[in-house]
Amino acid sequence: MGVITEEFLKKKTHEERLSFLNTELGLKNEDNKLQIIREYEELIKMVQECEENEKIELSGYICKYTAFAYEKEAEIEKAVNLMLTSVELFQKTDRKIVLAETIFSLAELFISIENYDRALSHLYDSLLLIEEKKNPELSANIYKKIGDIHLSLGDYYKSSDYYNRCIRIAQNIKNKCLVAEATNELGLVYFKMDELEKSKKLFLKSIRLFSDSGKVSKMIAPLVNLSKLYNRLSDIKKAKDNLLKAASLINKEDMLNKCIVNLELGKLYNSEREFPEAKKYLMIADSMAGSLNSSALKAEVNFEIYLHLKNTNQYKKALFHLEQYNNFKDKIFNQQILDNHQRLNILFDINSVKRESELFRSRSIELTQMNKEIVEQKKTLEKQHQEILELEKKNSVLAMAVTANHELNQPLMILQGNIEMLESIIERENNKTQYVKLINNIKSSLQRIIAILNKFKGNNNISFSQYSDKTRMVIFNENNNKEDL
């Protein structure tokens, strides 16, 4: 019997058991994560002897805290499955706030794997279970996460709206750390919109708020963002200084920030052609990226290493990292398509309008005006339904664009990389073997592009195939009489 299970057995009342789980599995999750995972099944079996209602609630907490432990071990699929089980269990209880918090945790897991559609759905579900006045901190955190999703989808207007909602509530409850987080993200919105002066003020404010609240390690994100801003302004010294300060704040287990900061340092030194320093930081970023779930970050690391190796005439290694970059870009291709559709669904989907109407109805602030907006939203549902039907027609064009992008992207990238390296080789050395290999790669990619374009040329024989749950893809059927190029 495990040590946690043994201690759990000593607790006689339901309240004592709940308190024990919240302490040993909740508050001490980071310290006990491996022990929690090992004893999960033993604990679940132990609570089966309790009364039905107590068994359900205790099992819900055990599943939830074990999910957190798996998340810390980067086993996200197991974490998601256990968190879903926890949600199902809490739905059978009267613990509405605990259910809302658990659904919020589930949404965070989906955000971590860039599944924004499901994350957004769960965030709305969580909001519907609570009242802003009674649960301000959870409401503010939900608003921030919704803002994060809209920022990732490129909807800057909505993201800024939700960040401002979060900041307003966080200021009211005097949560400086949460104000600082939302302020940093709001600064990133303005940075994306090229409003650099506003962006700079918000990043600096975020750093100051984190410092005042004693959350020094949280300063890493705004410091990195401030470095990117100075880099865009061509102030390389300040860009480096902010990154080095961020690097000094990272703890040894924070793989994500280690990867991001070292990648940005590698980029800076690459741009300055300080290649030994660039290599040092890029190798660290590459080693960190392997333990992370973000294909986008892995793609960015490999592309920057490719540029470094090409600039230092290491062509064979450069080509390997270029191919790795393309592989990771291909992995996130489906998610990019879904992101485009999520933008459309968020704007036009009737169920989303109904859900936001219910959220507005539950808010007490400016209730009369909000109710009026709800009535207007209901009146326009039918009109928006017609817009959706029209949108479906436009999706045919989107499907064709998806096909072209997917088919042409990789051969064009490989073609570009080989041409650049071929030019460098011709300038520096007479390597006939490598010359022939690169020329063959170029010819192969050219033939592939020509074949694809030939499919598009004068081909009226098309059909649609389901690419994913919400995406169709155009299929160009082969003509019986092929036209010679």
C-alpha positions in Angstrom: 0.0 0.0 0.0 1.3 3.5 -0.9 2.0 6.2 1.6 -0.7 8.5 0.4 -3.3 5.6 0.4 -2.2 4.6 3.9 -2.6 8.1 5.2 -6.0 8.4 3.5 -7.2 5.3 5.3 -6.6 7.0 8.6 -9.2 9.7 7.8 -12.6 8.7 9.3 -15.0 11.5 8.1 -15.8 12.7 4.6 -14.6 16.2 5.4 -11.2 14.9 6.7 -10.8 12.8 3.5 -11.6 15.8 1.3 -9.2 18.0 3.2 -6.5 15.4 2.9 -6.9 15.0 -0.9 -7.0 18.8 -1.4 -3.7 19.1 0.6 -1.7 16.0 -0.4 -2.9 15.7 -4.0 -3.8 19.4 -4.6 -1.5 21.8 -2.8 1.5 19.3 -2.8 0.8 18.1 -6.4 4.2 19.3 -7.7 6.1 17.4 -4.9 3.9 14.3 -5.0 3.1 14.0 -8.7 4.9 10.6 -9.3 3.5 9.2 -6.1 0.0 10.3 -7.1 0.2 8.6 -10.5 1.5 5.4 -8.9 -1.3 5.3 -6.3 -4.2 6.5 -8.5 -5.8 3.1 -9.0 -5.3 2.2 -5.4 -7.0 5.4 -4.2 -9.9 4.9 -6.6 -10.4 1.4 -5.4 -10.2 2.6 -1.7 -13.0 5.2 -2.1 -15.4 2.6 -3.6 -16.1 1.5 0.0 -17.6 5.0 0.8 -21.2 6.1 0.6 -22.3 6.7 -3.0 -22.3 10.5 -2.9 -19.0 10.6 -1.1 -17.5 8.0 -3.5 -18.4 10.2 -6.5 -17.0 13.4 -5.0 -13.8 11.8 -3.8 -13.2 10.0 -7.1 -13.7 13.4 -8.9 -11.0 15.0 -6.9 -8.6 12.0 -7.3 -9.1 12.1 -11.1 -8.6 15.8 -11.2 -5.4 15.9 -9.2 -4.0 12.9 -11.0 -4.7 14.7 -14.3 -2.6 17.6 -13.0 0.2 15.2 -12.2 0.1 13.8 -15.7 0.1 17.3 -17.1 3.3 18.1 -15.2 4.8 14.9 -16.7 3.8 16.1 -20.2 1.4 13.2 -20.7 -1.4 15.4 -21.9 -3.6 12.7 -23.4 -3.8 10.9 -20.1 -4.4 14.2 -18.3 -7.3 15.1 -20.7 -9.0 11.7 -20.2 -8.8 11.9 -16.4 -10.0 15.5 -16.4 -13.0 14.5 -18.6 -13.8 11.7 -16.1 -13.5 14.2 -13.2 -16.0 16.6 -15.0 -18.4 13.7 -15.5 -18.2 12.8 -11.8 -18.7 16.4 -10.5 -21.7 16.7 -12.8 -23.4 14.2 -10.6 -22.8 16.3 -7.5 -24.2 19.7 -6.3 -20.6 21.1 -6.3 -21.3 23.7 -9.0 -18.2 25.8 -8.3 -15.9 22.8 -8.2 -17.4 21.7 -11.5 -16.8 25.1 -13.1 -13.2 25.0 -11.9 -12.7 21.5 -13.2 -14.1 22.4 -16.6 -11.8 25.5 -16.7 -8.8 23.1 -16.0 -10.0 20.9 -18.9 -10.1 24.0 -21.1 -6.5 24.8 -20.1 -5.4 21.4 -21.2 -7.0 21.8 -24.6 -5.3 25.2 -25.0 -2.0 23.6 -24.2 -2.4 21.3 -27.2 -3.8 24.1 -29.4 -7.3 22.6 -29.6 -9.0 26.0 -29.4 -12.4 24.9 -30.5 -12.9 22.6 -27.6 -11.2 24.9 -25.2 -13.5 27.8 -26.0 -16.5 25.6 -25.7 -15.5 24.5 -22.2 -14.7 28.0 -21.1 -18.2 29.2 -22.0 -19.6 26.2 -20.2 -17.6 27.1 -17.1 -18.8 30.7 -17.3 -22.5 29.6 -17.4 -22.1 27.8 -14.1 -20.9 30.8 -12.1 -21.8 34.4 -11.3 -19.2 37.1 -11.8 -20.0 38.9 -8.5 -19.8 35.7 -6.5 -16.8 34.2 -8.3 -14.8 37.2 -9.6 -11.4 35.5 -9.7 -12.5 32.5 -11.7 -14.5 34.8 -14.0 -11.4 36.9 -14.6 -9.3 33.9 -15.3 -11.9 32.6 -17.8 -12.0 35.9 -19.6 -8.2 35.9 -19.9 -8.2 32.4 -21.4 -10.9 33.4 -23.9 -8.8 36.4 -24.8 -5.7 34.1 -25.2 -7.7 32.0 -27.7 -8.9 35.0 -29.7 -5.3 36.4 -29.8 -4.1 33.0 -31.2 -6.8 33.1 -33.8 -5.8 36.7 -34.8 -9.1 38.3 -33.6 -7.5 41.3 -31.9 -10.7 43.2 -31.2 -12.3 40.3 -29.3 -9.0 39.4 -27.5 -8.6 43.0 -26.3 -12.2 43.1 -25.1 -11.8 40.0 -23.0 -8.4 41.1 -21.6 -10.0 44.4 -20.5 -12.8 42.5 -18.8 -10.3 40.4 -17.0 -8.2 43.5 -15.9 -11.4 45.3 -14.6 -12.4 42.4 -12.4 -8.8 41.6 -11.3 -8.3 45.3 -10.3 -11.5 45.2 -8.2 -10.3 42.1 -6.2 -6.7 43.5 -6.1 -5.1 40.6 -7.8 -2.0 42.3 -9.1 -0.6 39.1 -10.7 -3.6 38.5 -12.8 -3.8 42.2 -13.8 -0.1 41.9 -14.9 -0.7 38.7 -16.9 -3.7 40.3 -18.8 -1.8 43.5 -19.3 1.1 41.7 -20.9 -1.2 39.9 -23.3 -3.0 43.2 -24.1 0.5 44.6 -24.9 1.0 41.7 -27.3 -2.3 42.5 -29.0 -1.0 46.1 -29.7 2.3 44.6 -30.8 0.6 42.4 -33.3 -1.3 45.5 -34.6 2.0 47.5 -34.9 1.0 50.0 -32.2 4.4 49.8 -30.6 4.3 52.7 -28.2 1.1 51.4 -26.6 2.6 47.9 -26.6 5.8 49.1 -24.9 3.9 50.9 -22.1 1.8 47.8 -21.4 4.9 45.4 -21.3 6.7 47.8 -18.9 3.6 48.1 -16.7 3.2 44.3 -16.6 6.9 43.9 -15.5 6.3 46.4 -12.8 3.1 44.8 -11.5 4.8 41.3 -11.4 7.7 42.8 -9.5 5.4 44.6 -7.0 3.4 41.4 -6.4 6.5 39.4 -5.7 6.1 37.1 -8.8 9.5 37.7 -10.3 9.6 34.6 -12.4 6.4 35.8 -14.1 8.3 38.7 -15.5 9.9 36.4 -18.2 6.9 36.6 -20.6 6.8 40.5 -20.8 10.6 40.7 -20.9 10.7 38.4 -23.9 7.9 40.4 -25.6 9.7 43.7 -24.8 12.9 42.2 -26.4 10.9 41.4 -29.6 9.7 45.0 -29.6 13.2 46.5 -29.2 14.4 44.1 -31.9 11.7 45.4 -34.3 12.9 49.0 -33.4 16.5 47.8 -34.2 17.7 48.4 -30.7 19.6 45.2 -30.5 21.4 46.0 -27.2 18.1 46.5 -25.3 16.7 43.4 -27.0 19.6 41.3 -25.7 19.6 42.8 -22.2 15.9 42.0 -21.7 16.4 38.4 -23.0 19.4 37.9 -20.7 17.4 39.2 -17.8 14.6 36.8 -18.6 17.1 33.9 -18.8 18.3 34.7 -15.3 14.8 34.3 -13.9 14.1 30.8 -15.4 14.0 27.9 -12.9 15.6 24.6 -14.0 12.3 22.8 -14.6 10.7 25.5 -16.8 11.4 23.9 -20.2 9.0 26.1 -22.2 10.5 29.4 -21.1 14.0 28.0 -21.5 13.2 27.0 -25.1 11.6 30.4 -25.9 14.3 32.6 -24.4 17.2 30.6 -25.9 15.5 30.5 -29.3 15.1 34.3 -29.2 18.8 34.8 -28.2 19.8 32.5 -31.0 17.8 34.6 -33.4 19.4 37.8 -32.2 23.0 36.4 -32.5 22.2 34.9 -35.9 21.0 38.3 -37.2 24.2 39.8 -35.8 26.3 37.0 -37.5 27.8 36.1 -34.2 27.5 32.4 -35.1 29.3 30.7 -32.1 27.0 32.4 -29.7 23.9 31.7 -31.9 24.8 28.0 -32.0 25.1 27.8 -28.3 21.6 29.1 -27.6 20.0 27.3 -30.5 21.3 24.0 -29.4 19.8 24.6 -25.9 16.5 25.6 -27.5 16.5 22.4 -29.6 17.1 20.2 -26.6 14.3 21.9 -24.7 11.8 21.7 -27.6 12.0 17.9 -27.7 10.1 17.7 -24.4 7.4 20.1 -25.3 4.0 19.6 -27.1 4.1 22.6 -29.4 4.8 21.6 -33.1 4.8 25.3 -33.9 7.7 26.0 -31.5 9.6 22.9 -32.8 9.2 24.2 -36.4 10.5 27.6 -35.4 13.5 26.2 -33.7 14.4 23.9 -36.7 14.0 26.8 -39.2 16.3 29.1 -37.2 18.9 26.2 -36.9 18.6 25.7 -40.7 19.4 29.4 -41.2 22.4 29.2 -38.9 23.8 26.1 -40.6 23.3 27.6 -44.1 25.1 30.8 -43.1 28.0 28.7 -41.8 28.2 26.6 -45.0 27.0 23.3 -43.3 24.7 22.4 -46.1 24.0 18.8 -45.4 22.9 19.5 -41.8 21.0 22.6 -43.0 19.0 20.5 -45.4 18.1 18.1 -42.6 16.7 20.8 -40.4 14.9 22.4 -43.3 13.1 19.0 -43.8 12.4 18.8 -40.1 10.9 22.3 -40.3 8.6 21.2 -43.1 7.6 18.0 -41.2 6.5 20.0 -38.2 4.7 22.6 -40.4 2.9 19.7 -42.0 1.8 18.4 -38.5 0.2 21.8 -37.6 -1.3 22.3 -41.0 -4.6 20.7 -40.0 -4.7 22.9 -36.9 -4.2 26.0 -39.0 -7.2 25.0 -41.2 -9.3 24.5 -38.1 -8.2 27.9 -36.8 -9.5 29.5 -39.9 -12.8 27.7 -39.5 -13.0 28.6 -35.8 -12.8 32.3 -36.7 -15.8 31.8 -39.0 -17.7 29.6 -36.5 -17.0 32.1 -33.6 -18.4 34.9 -35.7 -21.3 33.2 -37.4 -22.3 30.0 -35.5 -25.9 30.3 -34.1 -25.1 28.2 -31.0 -22.2 30.5 -30.1 -24.6 33.5 -30.3 -27.1 31.7 -28.1 -24.3 30.8 -25.6 -23.0 34.4 -25.5 -26.6 35.6 -25.1 -27.0 33.3 -22.0 -23.7 34.7 -20.6 -24.8 38.3 -21.1 -28.1 37.4 -19.4 -26.3 36.2 -16.3 -24.4 39.4 -15.8 -25.7 42.1 -13.5 -23.6 44.9 -14.8 -25.6 47.2 -17.2 -28.3 44.6 -17.1 -30.9 46.6 -19.0 -28.6 47.4 -21.8 -27.4 43.8 -22.0 -31.0 42.5 -22.1 -31.7 44.8 -25.0 -28.7 43.5 -26.8 -29.9 39.9 -26.2 -33.3 40.8 -27.8 -31.5 42.2 -30.8 -29.3 39.1 -31.0 -32.4 36.9 -31.1 -33.9 39.0 -33.8 -30.8 38.6 -36.0 -30.4 34.8 -35.5 -32.3 34.0 -38.7 -30.3 36.5 -40.6 -27.1 35.0 -39.3 -28.3 31.6 -40.3 -28.6 32.8 -43.9 -25.0 34.2 -43.6 -23.9 30.7 -42.5 -25.5 29.1 -45.6 -23.7 31.7 -47.8 -20.5 31.0 -45.9 -20.8 27.3 -46.8 -20.6 28.3 -50.5 -17.5 30.4 -49.8 -16.0 27.4 -48.1 -15.7 25.8 -51.5 -13.2 28.5 -52.4 -11.4 28.1 -49.1 -11.2 24.3 -49.7 -9.4 25.0 -53.0 -7.0 27.4 -51.3 -6.4 24.8 -48.6 -5.5 22.2 -51.3 -3.2 24.5 -53.1 -1.4 25.7 -50.0 -1.0 22.1 -48.7 0.3 20.7 -52.0 2.6 23.6 -53.0 4.1 24.7 -49.7 6.7 21.9 -49.0 8.1 21.5 -52.6 8.5 25.3 -52.9 10.3 25.5 -49.5 12.6 22.7 -50.4 13.2 24.2 -53.8 14.1 27.6 -52.3 16.4 26.0 -49.7 18.2 23.9 -52.4 18.6 26.9 -54.7 20.1 29.0 -51.9 22.6 26.3 -51.0 23.4 25.6 -54.6 24.3 29.3 -55.1 26.5 29.2 -52.0 28.3 26.0 -53.2 28.9 27.3 -56.7 30.4 30.5 -55.2 32.7 28.7 -52.7 33.7 25.3 -54.1 33.5 22.8 -57.0 31.6 19.9 -55.4 30.1 18.0 -58.4 28.5 15.3 -56.3 26.6 17.7 -54.1 25.8 19.8 -57.1 24.1 16.9 -58.9 22.1 16.0 -55.8 20.8 19.5 -55.3 19.9 19.8 -59.0 18.0 16.6 -58.9 16.1 17.8 -55.8 15.2 21.0 -57.6 14.0 19.1 -60.7 11.9 16.7 -58.6 10.2 19.6 -56.8 9.6 21.5 -60.0 8.0 18.4 -61.6 5.8 18.0 -58.6 4.6 21.6 -58.8 4.0 21.3 -62.6 2.0 18.2 -62.0 -0.2 19.9 -59.4 -0.7 23.0 -61.5 -1.7 20.7 -64.4 -4.4 19.2 -62.2 -5.8 22.7 -61.7 -5.6 23.7 -65.4 -8.9 23.4 -67.2 -10.1 20.7 -64.8 -13.9 20.9 -64.2 -14.1 17.3 -62.9 -13.9 18.0 -59.1 -15.4 16.6 -56.0 -15.3 17.3 -52.2 -13.8 15.1 -49.6 -14.1 15.4 -45.8 -10.6 16.6 -44.6 -11.5 16.8 -40.9 -14.7 17.3 -38.8 -15.3 20.8 -40.0 -13.2 21.1 -43.2 -13.8 19.9 -46.7 -11.0 19.5 -49.3 -11.3 19.7 -53.1 -10.4 16.6 -55.0 -9.3 17.1 -58.6 -10.2 13.9 -60.4 -7.9 12.6 -63.1 -9.1 13.4 -66.6 -9.2 10.5 -69.1 -7.4 12.6 -71.7 -4.4 14.2 -70.0 -3.1 17.3 -71.6 0.7 17.4 -72.4 2.7 20.2 -70.7 
